[in-house]
Amino acid sequence: MKNKYTGLVIALIVLSAVCVIAKLLISYLFPLSRFVLLAAVPATAVLAVAFLIKTRGRFPLRRMVTCAVIPVAVVLFALLPIDRQLELARFHVLRGAYASACTAVLNSVSGTPDTADGRYALPFPHSSLNPVYSSVRYIKQGNSVAIVFPASESLSVTRSFVYFSDAHARDLFEHPQKFGSGSENSVFTGSMEELGSPQWAYVFTWGSDMVPNDPNL
């Protein structure tokens, strides 16, 4: 391949790699990963088209198509609606780390006042569960604690992994109006999927007037 096209090919390879890595880590590095994809995917598509236009008639058609197939496949992969599957895979791989983080949170908030919207900054290494969102939200009443680990967010849906210390913590999370003063008008709008045990749930939440057709997107 002629040297004057080397830079274009290298740019395609680098952008393709960035797209694949950002997609695979879309939950782990959220929201940074989504911003990277918003920039890298269109750039990869544009460069792939530019490559085909610039090399048209200068190289055999088979070579041109071969060089363009990879970035096109990468763009299609980056657009696949598999964020949910990637999030669940991350949780199951790191389940032990999530459990360890919950122990640290429970020990730290055990003597604190009850709250319907507590915040706890995770120390290292637990903060590495999500380098961007290094804190968690928790609901506490007595010894019952629900801990919310953010996973991702779109315009209408927030997805989280939630730990419940007991059945009462789960009830408080599902029915925040039971917490008492200041939360009488609170309503949980969303859905929950159990993650192997009653203590863990994959939670979708949205505004009461913004119920999505597909919360996985």
Legacy VTK file of the C-alpha trace (Angstrom):
# vtk DataFile Version 3.0
C-alpha trace
ASCII
DATASET POLYDATA
POINTS 217 float
0.000 0.000 0.000
1.353 3.396 -0.930
2.919 5.414 1.878
0.540 8.365 1.431
-2.315 6.158 2.632
-0.413 4.779 5.632
-1.607 7.565 7.955
-5.228 6.960 6.983
-4.913 3.243 7.643
-3.232 3.821 11.007
-5.997 6.260 11.989
-8.609 3.652 11.049
-6.861 0.984 13.119
-6.523 3.279 16.158
-10.137 4.485 16.001
-11.389 0.922 15.531
-9.470 -0.178 18.620
-10.835 2.777 20.604
-14.414 1.878 19.596
-14.031 -1.765 20.628
-12.398 -0.934 23.978
-14.923 1.820 24.785
-17.821 -0.526 23.957
-16.486 -3.370 26.091
-15.878 -0.959 28.984
-19.039 1.111 28.436
-20.401 0.269 31.893
-17.074 0.292 33.723
-16.053 3.745 32.483
-19.549 5.200 32.164
-20.243 8.020 31.297
-16.767 8.670 29.814
-17.019 5.560 27.626
-20.269 6.785 26.059
-18.742 10.177 25.229
-15.787 8.415 23.607
-18.129 6.289 21.492
-20.164 9.318 20.427
-16.982 10.797 18.960
-15.124 7.686 17.799
-17.946 5.835 16.012
-18.830 8.648 13.538
-15.125 9.379 13.005
-14.442 5.724 12.193
-17.359 5.581 9.752
-16.244 8.798 8.020
-12.637 7.606 7.714
-13.768 4.248 6.310
-15.764 6.046 3.607
-12.853 8.429 2.956
-10.517 5.464 2.575
-12.767 3.821 -0.010
-13.096 7.074 -1.961
-9.384 7.912 -1.913
-8.232 4.427 -2.895
-10.901 3.868 -5.546
-9.235 2.733 -8.755
-5.777 2.726 -7.153
-5.971 -0.686 -5.521
-7.720 -3.940 -6.401
-11.329 -3.963 -5.204
-10.677 -6.976 -2.969
-7.890 -5.162 -1.105
-10.035 -2.047 -0.642
-12.963 -4.033 0.708
-10.692 -6.041 3.008
-9.238 -2.865 4.512
-12.714 -1.346 4.989
-14.458 -4.411 6.423
-12.818 -4.173 9.853
-13.808 -0.554 10.647
-17.327 -1.165 9.303
-17.647 -4.262 11.514
-16.339 -2.249 14.464
-18.946 0.487 13.892
-21.723 -2.120 13.774
-20.392 -3.745 16.962
-20.301 -0.373 18.750
-23.949 0.230 17.820
-25.211 -3.137 19.074
-27.738 -2.767 21.958
-25.780 -5.026 24.310
-25.031 -2.555 27.122
-27.284 -4.524 29.480
-25.401 -7.762 28.805
-22.049 -6.024 29.304
-23.241 -4.513 32.593
-24.456 -7.863 33.902
-21.231 -9.560 32.843
-19.218 -6.933 34.731
-21.326 -7.422 37.857
-20.966 -11.203 37.882
-17.205 -11.015 37.261
-16.760 -8.445 40.051
-19.442 -9.745 42.416
-16.897 -10.432 45.146
-15.605 -6.855 44.915
-19.162 -5.493 45.144
-19.791 -7.621 48.231
-16.575 -6.348 49.805
-17.603 -2.747 49.069
-20.985 -3.375 50.726
-19.250 -4.618 53.876
-17.173 -1.430 53.979
-20.268 0.751 53.522
-22.255 -1.102 56.182
-19.414 -0.789 58.690
-19.016 2.925 57.972
-22.695 3.908 58.205
-23.702 1.616 61.072
-23.623 4.444 63.603
-24.940 7.229 61.392
-28.474 8.710 61.471
-31.231 7.199 59.357
-31.514 8.708 55.898
-33.458 8.245 52.683
-30.661 9.691 50.538
-27.239 9.057 52.031
-23.989 9.347 50.075
-20.798 7.418 50.680
-17.507 7.941 48.839
-15.916 4.557 48.215
-12.226 4.398 49.196
-9.674 2.630 47.011
-9.765 -0.178 45.899
-13.582 -0.191 46.015
-13.684 3.096 44.101
-12.236 1.214 41.104
-15.598 -0.527 40.641
-16.448 2.569 38.638
-13.631 5.139 38.381
-16.027 7.893 37.254
-18.795 7.285 39.817
-16.685 6.498 42.883
-19.526 7.014 45.362
-22.746 5.165 46.155
-26.154 6.178 47.438
-27.691 4.413 50.400
-30.984 4.280 52.285
-30.730 3.482 55.979
-33.291 2.867 58.692
-31.991 1.203 61.827
-29.897 -1.785 60.773
-31.585 -2.008 57.369
-29.524 -0.569 54.525
-29.992 -0.500 50.744
-26.840 0.405 48.776
-27.133 1.667 45.193
-24.178 1.209 42.812
-24.723 3.237 39.605
-24.205 1.308 36.368
-25.321 3.601 33.539
-27.814 6.263 32.550
-29.646 7.378 29.428
-32.110 10.196 28.796
-34.931 8.331 30.517
-33.461 5.334 32.372
-30.951 4.875 35.177
-29.612 1.353 35.709
-28.056 0.323 39.014
-26.924 -2.670 41.040
-28.611 -2.539 44.450
-27.708 -4.450 47.604
-30.328 -5.048 50.316
-29.110 -5.934 53.821
-32.506 -7.485 54.589
-36.136 -7.621 53.455
-36.946 -4.337 55.226
-34.218 -2.535 53.249
-35.747 -3.832 50.032
-39.185 -2.679 51.161
-37.842 0.809 51.932
-36.264 0.976 48.482
-39.426 -0.130 46.704
-41.724 1.987 48.890
-39.736 5.080 49.954
-42.935 6.710 51.220
-42.701 4.310 54.183
-39.467 5.953 55.303
-41.291 8.761 57.027
-40.998 12.535 57.118
-39.867 14.127 53.867
-40.583 11.109 51.697
-44.364 10.792 51.850
-44.671 11.743 48.185
-41.777 9.592 47.018
-42.664 6.789 44.640
-40.375 4.155 43.149
-40.898 4.096 39.379
-39.030 1.306 37.717
-38.426 -2.422 37.753
-36.065 -4.864 39.441
-34.480 -8.137 38.422
-33.016 -10.415 41.085
-29.322 -11.204 40.616
-28.978 -14.707 41.980
-30.227 -13.917 45.498
-32.790 -11.642 47.195
-29.941 -9.417 48.419
-28.962 -8.196 44.950
-31.066 -6.630 42.204
-30.491 -5.073 38.800
-32.689 -1.988 39.007
-34.162 0.184 36.257
-35.558 3.549 37.383
-37.227 6.282 35.358
-39.423 9.336 35.765
-43.121 8.632 36.274
-43.942 10.391 32.997
-41.031 8.902 31.017
-41.677 5.142 30.999
-39.450 3.752 28.209
-40.563 1.221 25.630
-37.304 -0.674 26.201
-35.339 0.153 29.397
-32.340 -1.780 28.057
-31.528 1.036 25.620
LINES 1 218
217 0 1 2 3 4 5 6 7 8 9 10 11 12 13 14 15 16 17 18 19 20 21 22 23 24 25 26 27 28 29 30 31 32 33 34 35 36 37 38 39 40 41 42 43 44 45 46 47 48 49 50 51 52 53 54 55 56 57 58 59 60 61 62 63 64 65 66 67 68 69 70 71 72 73 74 75 76 77 78 79 80 81 82 83 84 85 86 87 88 89 90 91 92 93 94 95 96 97 98 99 100 101 102 103 104 105 106 107 108 109 110 111 112 113 114 115 116 117 118 119 120 121 122 123 124 125 126 127 128 129 130 131 132 133 134 135 136 137 138 139 140 141 142 143 144 145 146 147 148 149 150 151 152 153 154 155 156 157 158 159 160 161 162 163 164 165 166 167 168 169 170 171 172 173 174 175 176 177 178 179 180 181 182 183 184 185 186 187 188 189 190 191 192 193 194 195 196 197 198 199 200 201 202 203 204 205 206 207 208 209 210 211 212 213 214 215 216
